[in-house]
Amino acid sequence: MRIIILILILTCVSQSHAKQSNSSVDLTRQIEVTGVGAVFSVPDRFSFSLSLEEKGRSAADLNAVMTKKSTNVINALLKVGVNKKSLQALQVRFNPWVEYSNQKREQKGFILTRTINVTVDNLQIYEKAIDEVLKLGITSISNFNYSSSQSEVEYQMSLRQALLNAKARAQDMVKTLDLKLGKVISISEQSAGQVMPVQMRMQEAKSSSSYQPGEMTTETQVRVVFSLE
């Protein structure tokens, strides 16, 4: 009876060891590669932010002046063809108006600041919009950005390129080592279509001749694991 039990134990240990060995072999018979894809495009969407600022003692008076000034800016943008839905003028900020004289701090009133975000999808309108707001004496223009209205399509294209690149890399590697590529085990996306927009500085916005959107890049990276036959 003891001999039979011993034989059964040895058999189980042997099978367990064999399974572990096979699992180890299976894990080593795979190849992991990283694929990259990039799509270049000319941006067709342009955005920037306008800042309006007024100083005064009365909050009510400041608000009235700011409302009039904001209306003039918005009307000027609408006149050159900017879509009303592409304007966001909700950001308003009140701060104390403080000045120092003879090392003394004096609060003279308030500073009211309003930000207007503008987005257009036409370069000619973009140029006209910048020219018009500069004429109105805007306090500052910032956050110049170029982007693409086809970003989702470009992302899908770059993702396909990344997958094909991963496959080509794997095929080249196994060919070099006289191996045979098997099926895909897993795929994971390492970057969700990283877009590199073009930015423009304030100094470059002073004349229409300086508006050169150039190219933007949509980059994607994937990790693919293949089995080896």
C-alpha positions in Angstrom: 0.0 0.0 0.0 2.8 2.4 0.9 4.5 1.6 -2.4 1.4 2.4 -4.4 1.0 5.8 -2.6 4.7 6.6 -3.2 4.3 5.8 -6.9 1.2 8.1 -7.1 3.1 11.0 -5.4 6.0 10.6 -7.7 3.7 10.6 -10.7 1.9 13.8 -9.6 5.2 15.6 -9.0 6.5 14.5 -12.4 3.4 15.8 -14.2 3.5 19.1 -12.3 7.2 19.5 -13.2 6.4 18.8 -16.8 3.6 21.3 -16.9 5.8 24.0 -15.4 8.5 23.2 -17.9 6.1 23.4 -20.8 4.6 26.7 -19.5 8.1 28.1 -19.2 8.9 27.0 -22.7 5.7 28.5 -24.0 6.4 31.8 -22.3 9.8 32.0 -23.9 8.5 31.3 -27.4 7.2 34.7 -28.0 8.4 38.1 -29.3 7.5 41.5 -28.1 7.9 44.6 -30.4 7.0 48.3 -30.3 5.5 49.9 -33.4 5.3 53.6 -34.1 3.2 55.6 -36.6 3.2 59.2 -37.5 0.9 61.3 -39.8 1.8 64.7 -40.9 -0.9 67.2 -41.8 -1.4 70.9 -42.4 -3.6 72.4 -39.6 -6.9 74.0 -40.6 -8.2 75.1 -37.2 -6.8 78.1 -35.4 -7.4 79.3 -31.9 -6.3 82.1 -29.6 -7.3 83.9 -26.4 -8.0 87.6 -25.9 -7.7 89.4 -22.6 -9.6 92.6 -21.8 -8.8 94.6 -18.7 -10.4 97.6 -17.0 -9.6 99.5 -13.8 -12.0 101.5 -11.7 -13.5 102.2 -8.3 -17.0 100.9 -8.9 -17.6 97.3 -9.7 -20.9 98.2 -11.4 -19.2 100.9 -13.6 -16.4 98.4 -14.5 -18.9 95.8 -15.5 -20.7 98.2 -17.8 -17.5 99.3 -19.5 -16.3 95.7 -19.9 -19.7 94.6 -21.3 -19.5 97.4 -24.0 -15.9 96.6 -24.8 -16.6 92.8 -25.0 -19.5 93.5 -27.3 -17.4 95.6 -29.6 -14.8 92.8 -29.8 -17.3 90.1 -30.4 -19.1 92.1 -33.1 -15.8 92.8 -34.8 -15.0 89.0 -34.9 -18.5 88.2 -36.1 -18.1 90.8 -38.9 -15.0 89.1 -40.3 -16.7 85.7 -40.4 -16.1 84.0 -37.0 -18.9 81.7 -36.0 -20.7 82.8 -32.9 -20.5 79.2 -31.5 -16.7 79.5 -31.8 -16.6 82.3 -29.2 -16.4 81.7 -25.5 -16.6 84.9 -23.4 -17.5 83.6 -19.9 -14.3 84.0 -18.0 -14.4 87.1 -15.8 -12.1 87.9 -12.9 -12.2 90.7 -10.3 -8.9 91.6 -8.4 -8.1 94.4 -6.1 -6.4 97.4 -7.7 -3.5 98.1 -5.4 -0.7 100.7 -5.9 2.2 101.6 -3.6 3.4 105.1 -2.9 6.1 106.0 -0.3 6.1 102.4 0.8 2.4 102.6 1.6 -0.2 100.3 0.1 -3.3 101.9 -1.3 -6.3 100.1 -2.8 -7.7 102.3 -5.5 -10.5 100.0 -6.6 -10.8 96.9 -8.7 -9.3 95.4 -11.9 -11.8 93.5 -14.0 -10.4 91.0 -16.5 -12.3 89.1 -19.1 -11.0 86.4 -21.4 -12.5 85.5 -24.8 -11.5 82.3 -26.5 -11.7 82.3 -30.3 -11.6 79.3 -32.7 -11.8 79.6 -36.5 -11.4 77.0 -39.3 -10.2 79.3 -42.0 -6.8 80.9 -42.3 -8.0 84.0 -44.0 -10.6 84.6 -41.2 -7.9 84.0 -38.7 -5.7 86.7 -40.2 -8.6 89.2 -40.4 -9.7 88.4 -36.8 -6.2 89.1 -35.4 -6.0 92.3 -37.4 -9.4 93.5 -36.2 -8.8 92.9 -32.5 -5.4 94.5 -32.6 -7.1 97.7 -33.8 -9.4 97.6 -30.8 -6.5 97.9 -28.3 -6.8 94.5 -26.8 -4.7 94.1 -23.6 -3.1 90.9 -24.7 -3.5 88.0 -27.1 -2.2 84.5 -26.1 -2.5 80.8 -26.5 -2.0 80.8 -30.3 -2.5 77.2 -31.5 -3.0 75.5 -34.8 -4.9 72.2 -34.8 -6.6 69.9 -37.3 -10.4 69.3 -37.7 -9.5 65.8 -38.9 -7.7 64.8 -35.8 -9.7 61.5 -35.3 -9.1 60.4 -38.9 -5.4 61.2 -38.6 -5.2 59.3 -35.3 -6.6 56.2 -36.9 -4.2 56.5 -39.8 -1.2 56.8 -37.4 -2.5 53.8 -35.4 -2.7 51.6 -38.5 0.9 52.7 -39.4 2.1 51.8 -35.9 0.5 48.3 -36.1 2.0 47.7 -39.5 5.4 48.9 -38.3 5.2 46.5 -35.3 4.4 43.6 -37.7 7.3 44.5 -40.0 9.7 44.7 -37.1 8.7 41.4 -35.8 9.0 39.7 -39.2 12.4 41.2 -39.8 13.6 40.0 -36.4 12.4 36.4 -36.8 13.7 36.2 -40.3 17.2 37.2 -39.1 17.1 34.5 -36.4 15.6 31.8 -38.7 12.4 31.6 -36.7 8.8 31.6 -37.8 6.3 34.3 -36.6 3.1 33.0 -35.1 -0.2 34.6 -34.1 -0.7 37.8 -32.2 -1.0 37.2 -28.4 -1.7 40.7 -27.2 -1.9 44.3 -28.4 -1.7 47.4 -26.2 -1.7 51.1 -27.1 1.1 53.0 -25.5 0.1 56.5 -26.6 -3.4 57.6 -27.6 -2.5 59.6 -30.7 -0.2 62.3 -29.3 -0.7 65.5 -31.3 2.0 68.1 -31.6 0.3 71.3 -32.5 2.1 74.4 -33.8 2.2 77.4 -31.5 2.7 81.0 -32.5 4.2 83.7 -30.3 2.6 87.2 -29.8 5.4 88.8 -31.8 4.5 86.7 -34.8 0.9 88.0 -34.8 1.6 91.6 -35.7 1.2 91.2 -39.5 -0.7 88.9 -41.7 2.4 87.9 -43.7 3.7 86.0 -40.6 0.9 83.4 -40.5 2.5 80.2 -41.5 0.8 77.2 -39.9 3.4 74.7 -41.3 2.8 71.0 -40.4 1.6 69.2 -37.3 2.3 65.6 -36.3 0.0 62.9 -34.9 2.1 60.1 -33.4 1.0 56.7 -32.0 2.9 53.9 -30.4 1.7 50.3 -29.8 3.1 47.2 -28.1 2.4 43.9 -29.8 3.3 40.4 -28.6 3.6 37.6 -31.2 4.0 33.8 -30.6 6.8 31.9 -32.2 6.1 28.7 -34.1 
